[in-house]
Amino acid sequence: MQSFSTAKDAALTLRPDAPVYCFRPDVLAADAKAFVTAFPGETAYAVKTNGEPMVLETLAKAGISTFDVASPGEFAAVKAAKSDAEMLYMHPVKAQSDIRLALETYGIRVLSLDHEDEVAKILRIVRALDIDPGTVTLFVRIQTKGHAAYELSRKFGAAPAHAVELLQRCHKIGFKVGICFHVGSQIEDPDTYERALASADWVRNRADVPLAGLDVGGGFPAEYGHDPRRKKKEMPGFPEIMTRLNADIGEWGFGDMPLVAEPGRVIVARAFSLIVRVLLRKGRRLYINDGIWASLSDSWTGKITLPARFIPDPARVTRNGDPTKIGAFKVCGATCDSVDILSRPFWLPETVDTGDWIEIGHIGAYSLSLRTRFNGFYPDTFVEVASPFDAGDKAEGYASLETMAD
Ligand SMILES: *Cc1c(COP(=O)(O)O)cnc(C)c1O
């Protein structure tokens, strides 16, 4: 992989016509270590967020040894990056054959569930392989309510009384049991974890069985950009959220049991940016070489404002527009699909034009993993970049006037 000190260097050296991912292993390692330091239990990286080999290998080197996995593809990816990694199979609804593969081939001994038929599936394999249920931990996933950019509680999780019954059932069979939840991705309300902990406490008290652990899932918010026309949402930063979570864990009496967290986004978001090229400027519209079917699906939902930086092509000697003014441009993606238009504009200098590049920051989470081959476009070019993405400080999170000067 070629290395550059900044994404701008990469753009001006390579003059890429295809999207280029800028990977920042130092940022990834630092963000992983920051999480491990702030969380008082085991950190299990959620592989679905970004399962690229370079990510898993960098995390393993940074000291992450536990991974939250959900499929045979993820088992294999983790195994390839770190052969002795511990894997937690935290998908509540699993194929019977995948449960067998997990237990038999990958030695996985921690699984989650939210229904009694899943207990039956797991038990069938445990019996067939003659595994002692006492060596297997089953986490019962409970429903949570809260506000996250991506809500998942409508899809998975047992209602509290049902969770009580599941814990008792699994305990009676001889499995070790725990409680887990996943509040959704990119939480938007700092009370979210406390509400989930309150539910977990209710379930624990009613179930009255020994608990092997509590898994608080993911959802920890990453930093993104901010639309300058809107009032900035008051949301505490990562250190405050973790301080609060630690206090809540203590207050609800979970401080003395093994804890697990499954962060994804907060660990990997900053580790990648993407250099895209403006293929055509048509009025206030910019047609770029990436889009919602490739790296930018997260922005299509309208939930997340991606920070961007302008990298003007020095080869363009004449430009129209006021170089000191920043304006909103509608961004159209590379495919022929008419829905392939980003839901939010990019704020860029008025002089932006065909052939210029834009560096889109903080796209490490759910962008590489969600890209498709639709229409034959599949961005897959990587470079390593040493310095962190710099969103600038003018119009926060957007291309700033200062960038115009250089
Ligand atoms: C997706 C997922 C995560 C990671 O969520 P982030 O919001 O990226 O931290 C963790 N746990 C489970 C069960 C998940 O499905």
The ligand as an SDF file (V2000), in Angstrom:
LIG
                    3D

 15 15  0  0  0  0  0  0  0  0999 V2000
  -23.7560   -3.5270   14.8690 C   0  0  0  0  0  0  0  0  0  0  0  0
  -23.6030   -4.0720   16.2220 C   0  0  0  0  0  0  0  0  0  0  0  0
  -22.6500   -3.5320   17.1060 C   0  0  0  0  0  0  0  0  0  0  0  0
  -21.7950   -2.3230   16.7660 C   0  0  0  0  0  0  0  0  0  0  0  0
  -22.5340   -1.1630   16.8390 O   0  0  0  0  0  0  0  0  0  0  0  0
  -21.8450    0.2810   16.7100 P   0  0  0  0  0  0  0  0  0  0  0  0
  -22.9720    1.2240   16.8080 O   0  0  0  0  0  0  0  0  0  0  0  0
  -21.1430    0.3380   15.4260 O   0  0  0  0  0  0  0  0  0  0  0  0
  -20.9170    0.4390   17.8740 O   0  0  0  0  0  0  0  0  0  0  0  0
  -22.5220   -4.1140   18.3410 C   0  0  0  0  0  0  0  0  0  0  0  0
  -23.2900   -5.1560   18.7250 N   0  0  0  0  0  0  0  0  0  0  0  0
  -24.2240   -5.6960   17.9090 C   0  0  0  0  0  0  0  0  0  0  0  0
  -25.0320   -6.8400   18.3840 C   0  0  0  0  0  0  0  0  0  0  0  0
  -24.4190   -5.1640   16.6440 C   0  0  0  0  0  0  0  0  0  0  0  0
  -25.3670   -5.6750   15.8510 O   0  0  0  0  0  0  0  0  0  0  0  0
  1  2  1  0
  2  3  1  0
  2 14  2  0
  3  4  1  0
  3 10  2  0
  4  5  1  0
  5  6  1  0
  6  7  2  0
  6  8  1  0
  6  9  1  0
 10 11  1  0
 11 12  2  0
 12 13  1  0
 12 14  1  0
 14 15  1  0
M  END
$$$$
